Structures are given as structure tokens and as C-alpha cells.
Amino acid sequence: MRNWINRNDKMFLNVKDIVNKYDPMGIYLGFNEDEYEPEIIDILNRCKSIKDFEKFKGEIINIFAYWFNRALINDEDIYKMAKDLWEVFNNN
């Protein structure tokens, strides 16, 4: 069961901005703001308690592998995005 997420929450908006910036699956067109919403909700729910960057990065990969085909995921792009997400999670 998913936790309820406030889509106006600062953390949600920060994560959304980062995911849209990196657009790891190439589906964000600049106007479809909710394109990655399921992944963002999963990131917020599944990554908030992870204290190790490698586990955090692995969970980000798992989330995108769940929603998309694992073969389409570029690990280097996910690594860069995960670094920015890690900073948000550790500074809030």
C-alpha cells in the first residue's frame, strides 16, 4: 500500500524537479509535469530511510526497472540523478 503523498510538498517538488531534469527514460517533454509521478512516489516511499548511497542508487534503479524495461535504463544517467536525489534526501 502506498503512502499518501502531498504533491505540493517541498520534498515531492524537489524530487520531481530532479527526475524531470534528468528525464532518465526520455519521456518528459517540458509540459507533461506528471509523467514520472508513479516513480517519484515510489522514490519518496522506498528511499527515505536508506542511509547508504549504493543501496539508495540500487533502489532508484529498481524503481525505474519496475516501471520500465530494465534494458532501457542507462546506469550512468541513473547514477547522476541518484547523486542529486541523495543530496535532497540528506539535506531535508
NORMOMO-V57681 format. One record per residue. N is the residue number from 1. PSI is psi in whole degrees, -180 to 180 (* if undefined). OMEGA is omega in whole degrees, 0 to 359 (999 if undefined). Layout:
N_PSI_OMEGA ; N_PSI_OMEGA
This chain:
1_134_181 ; 2_145_173 ; 3_150_176 ; 4_136_182 ; 5_131_174 ; 6_114_184 ; 7_-4_175 ; 8_1_179 ; 9_143_182 ; 10_-42_181 ; 11_-46_178 ; 12_-48_182 ; 13_-39_178 ; 14_-46_179 ; 15_-43_179 ; 16_-44_180 ; 17_-42_181 ; 18_-47_181 ; 19_-44_179 ; 20_-37_179 ; 21_-47_182 ; 22_-27_178 ; 23_63_189 ; 24_-20_181 ; 25_2_177 ; 26_32_183 ; 27_-5_180 ; 28_124_185 ; 29_6_179 ; 30_-16_180 ; 31_-15_181 ; 32_71_188 ; 33_-25_184 ; 34_11_185 ; 35_-39_182 ; 36_19_185 ; 37_-44_178 ; 38_-40_180 ; 39_-40_179 ; 40_-44_178 ; 41_-43_177 ; 42_-42_178 ; 43_-48_181 ; 44_-42_182 ; 45_-37_189 ; 46_-17_187 ; 47_-9_188 ; 48_-26_183 ; 49_2_181 ; 50_129_184 ; 51_1_181 ; 52_128_185 ; 53_-42_181 ; 54_-39_177 ; 55_-40_178 ; 56_-51_179 ; 57_-43_178 ; 58_-38_179 ; 59_-37_176 ; 60_-45_177 ; 61_-45_179 ; 62_-40_180 ; 63_-48_181 ; 64_-32_176 ; 65_-34_178 ; 66_-46_186 ; 67_-23_182 ; 68_179_177 ; 69_127_182 ; 70_-34_181 ; 71_-20_181 ; 72_-8_185 ; 73_127_176 ; 74_110_184 ; 75_-34_180 ; 76_-41_177 ; 77_-42_179 ; 78_-39_179 ; 79_-47_179 ; 80_-45_179 ; 81_-43_181 ; 82_-36_178 ; 83_-44_178 ; 84_-41_178 ; 85_-41_179 ; 86_-43_179 ; 87_-42_179 ; 88_-45_182 ; 89_-32_183 ; 90_-5_178 ; 91_10_178 ; 92_*_999
